[in-house]
Amino acid sequence: MKKIRAWVFAVLMAVVLCACGEEQELADISTVEGDGYVAIIWEERTYVPFCVVSKNDCGALIGYVDGNANDRVCEYKDYPSTEWIANYLTMDGGALLYKEVNVVDIPDGLQSEYEWND
């Protein structure tokens, strides 16, 4: 009987702990056509394409582009998401790094693949 009580208690605690965890709300993210590129709009910020990066360097999921679960926007390494985000399709191999349009301080090792972005 003690084993059954202990098992029931463990199951109940697991359910309670799972119910207490807050699920992160994903952001509403959209796109807009720029002059020869597609920009990402998140909250009040506009992000423009910067360079191709490894999907392995993508961090926590921020949201989906236009609600498409296969078109993901995530944090990039330990860079602030107010300045840098990455976008990738789940079936592709790479990711595209985006910078917020007002960012002028470019981290070492990153170089834009677009002339208009220098």
C-alpha positions as a LaTeX table, in Angstrom:
\begin{tabular}{lrrr}
\hline
Residue & $x$ (\AA) & $y$ (\AA) & $z$ (\AA) \\
\hline
Met1 & 0.00 & 0.00 & 0.00 \\
Lys2 & 2.88 & 2.39 & 0.78 \\
Lys3 & 4.31 & 1.85 & $-2.70$ \\
Ile4 & 0.99 & 2.71 & $-4.33$ \\
Arg5 & 0.65 & 5.87 & $-2.23$ \\
Ala6 & 4.21 & 6.89 & $-3.05$ \\
Trp7 & 3.59 & 6.29 & $-6.75$ \\
Val8 & 0.31 & 8.27 & $-6.72$ \\
Phe9 & 2.05 & 11.09 & $-4.84$ \\
Ala10 & 4.89 & 11.16 & $-7.38$ \\
Val11 & 2.45 & 11.28 & $-10.29$ \\
Leu12 & 0.44 & 14.07 & $-8.67$ \\
Met13 & 3.59 & 16.10 & $-7.99$ \\
Ala14 & 4.70 & 15.69 & $-11.60$ \\
Val15 & 1.31 & 16.92 & $-12.83$ \\
Val16 & 1.40 & 19.90 & $-10.46$ \\
Leu17 & 4.93 & 20.84 & $-11.50$ \\
Cys18 & 4.06 & 20.61 & $-15.18$ \\
Ala19 & 0.96 & 22.73 & $-14.69$ \\
Cys20 & 2.94 & 25.40 & $-12.85$ \\
Gly21 & 5.45 & 25.93 & $-15.64$ \\
Glu22 & 4.65 & 28.92 & $-17.79$ \\
Glu23 & 4.71 & 28.35 & $-21.50$ \\
Gln24 & 6.52 & 31.08 & $-23.40$ \\
Glu25 & 4.17 & 33.08 & $-25.58$ \\
Leu26 & 5.49 & 33.30 & $-29.13$ \\
Ala27 & 5.75 & 36.69 & $-30.81$ \\
Asp28 & 3.70 & 37.87 & $-33.76$ \\
Ile29 & 6.21 & 38.34 & $-36.56$ \\
Ser30 & 5.54 & 39.54 & $-40.07$ \\
Thr31 & 7.48 & 40.56 & $-43.16$ \\
Val32 & 7.53 & 43.53 & $-45.48$ \\
Glu33 & 9.10 & 43.95 & $-48.90$ \\
Gly34 & 12.12 & 46.24 & $-48.92$ \\
Asp35 & 14.19 & 47.46 & $-51.85$ \\
Gly36 & 15.30 & 44.06 & $-53.16$ \\
Tyr37 & 14.92 & 42.20 & $-49.85$ \\
Val38 & 12.33 & 41.03 & $-47.35$ \\
Ala39 & 12.51 & 42.62 & $-43.89$ \\
Ile40 & 11.17 & 41.12 & $-40.67$ \\
Ile41 & 8.88 & 43.18 & $-38.47$ \\
Trp42 & 8.75 & 42.28 & $-34.77$ \\
Glu43 & 7.02 & 44.65 & $-32.38$ \\
Glu44 & 8.22 & 48.16 & $-33.28$ \\
Arg45 & 11.49 & 46.96 & $-34.82$ \\
Thr46 & 12.49 & 46.27 & $-38.43$ \\
Tyr47 & 15.21 & 43.72 & $-39.15$ \\
Val48 & 17.04 & 43.47 & $-42.47$ \\
Pro49 & 19.01 & 40.51 & $-43.88$ \\
Phe50 & 22.69 & 40.51 & $-42.94$ \\
Cys51 & 24.40 & 37.16 & $-43.66$ \\
Val52 & 23.95 & 33.39 & $-43.70$ \\
Val53 & 24.73 & 31.62 & $-40.43$ \\
Ser54 & 24.57 & 28.08 & $-39.09$ \\
Lys55 & 21.25 & 26.88 & $-37.77$ \\
Asn56 & 23.27 & 25.39 & $-34.88$ \\
Asp57 & 23.89 & 28.94 & $-33.60$ \\
Cys58 & 20.18 & 29.64 & $-33.29$ \\
Gly59 & 18.86 & 29.87 & $-29.77$ \\
Ala60 & 15.41 & 30.09 & $-28.23$ \\
Leu61 & 12.42 & 30.33 & $-30.52$ \\
Ile62 & 10.93 & 33.83 & $-30.64$ \\
Gly63 & 8.04 & 33.20 & $-33.01$ \\
Tyr64 & 6.84 & 32.14 & $-36.45$ \\
Val65 & 6.74 & 34.35 & $-39.55$ \\
Asp66 & 3.11 & 35.02 & $-40.43$ \\
Gly67 & 2.03 & 32.09 & $-38.25$ \\
Asn68 & 3.91 & 29.49 & $-40.35$ \\
Ala69 & 5.38 & 26.95 & $-37.89$ \\
Asn70 & 8.02 & 25.98 & $-40.48$ \\
Asp71 & 9.31 & 29.57 & $-40.83$ \\
Arg72 & 10.98 & 30.30 & $-37.50$ \\
Val73 & 12.59 & 33.33 & $-35.92$ \\
Cys74 & 14.94 & 32.74 & $-33.03$ \\
Glu75 & 17.63 & 34.34 & $-30.91$ \\
Tyr76 & 21.15 & 34.24 & $-32.32$ \\
Lys77 & 24.00 & 33.13 & $-30.05$ \\
Asp78 & 24.21 & 35.49 & $-27.09$ \\
Tyr79 & 23.46 & 38.62 & $-29.11$ \\
Pro80 & 20.55 & 40.76 & $-27.91$ \\
Ser81 & 17.38 & 39.99 & $-29.84$ \\
Thr82 & 16.60 & 43.69 & $-29.95$ \\
Glu83 & 19.55 & 43.93 & $-32.38$ \\
Trp84 & 20.05 & 40.49 & $-33.97$ \\
Ile85 & 17.70 & 37.61 & $-34.84$ \\
Ala86 & 17.94 & 34.57 & $-37.09$ \\
Asn87 & 15.30 & 33.21 & $-39.46$ \\
Tyr88 & 15.17 & 29.71 & $-40.89$ \\
Leu89 & 12.87 & 27.22 & $-42.51$ \\
Thr90 & 12.76 & 23.88 & $-40.71$ \\
Met91 & 13.55 & 21.96 & $-43.91$ \\
Asp92 & 16.54 & 24.10 & $-44.96$ \\
Gly93 & 20.11 & 23.68 & $-43.79$ \\
Gly94 & 21.06 & 27.25 & $-42.96$ \\
Ala95 & 19.67 & 30.33 & $-41.31$ \\
Leu96 & 19.70 & 33.99 & $-42.27$ \\
Leu97 & 20.91 & 36.48 & $-39.68$ \\
Tyr98 & 18.98 & 39.75 & $-39.53$ \\
Lys99 & 20.06 & 42.99 & $-37.87$ \\
Glu100 & 17.79 & 45.71 & $-36.60$ \\
Val101 & 18.01 & 48.64 & $-39.02$ \\
Asn102 & 19.45 & 51.06 & $-36.45$ \\
Val103 & 22.32 & 48.78 & $-35.37$ \\
Val104 & 25.72 & 50.20 & $-36.35$ \\
Asp105 & 28.02 & 48.28 & $-34.01$ \\
Ile106 & 28.76 & 45.03 & $-35.88$ \\
Pro107 & 30.31 & 42.21 & $-33.78$ \\
Asp108 & 33.69 & 40.84 & $-34.84$ \\
Gly109 & 33.42 & 37.95 & $-37.26$ \\
Leu110 & 30.21 & 39.14 & $-38.90$ \\
Gln111 & 30.18 & 40.73 & $-42.32$ \\
Ser112 & 27.17 & 41.66 & $-44.38$ \\
Glu113 & 26.60 & 39.84 & $-47.64$ \\
Tyr114 & 24.67 & 42.82 & $-48.96$ \\
Glu115 & 26.27 & 46.05 & $-50.23$ \\
Trp116 & 23.29 & 48.14 & $-49.16$ \\
Asn117 & 23.79 & 46.92 & $-45.59$ \\
Asp118 & 27.36 & 48.12 & $-45.07$ \\
\hline
\end{tabular}
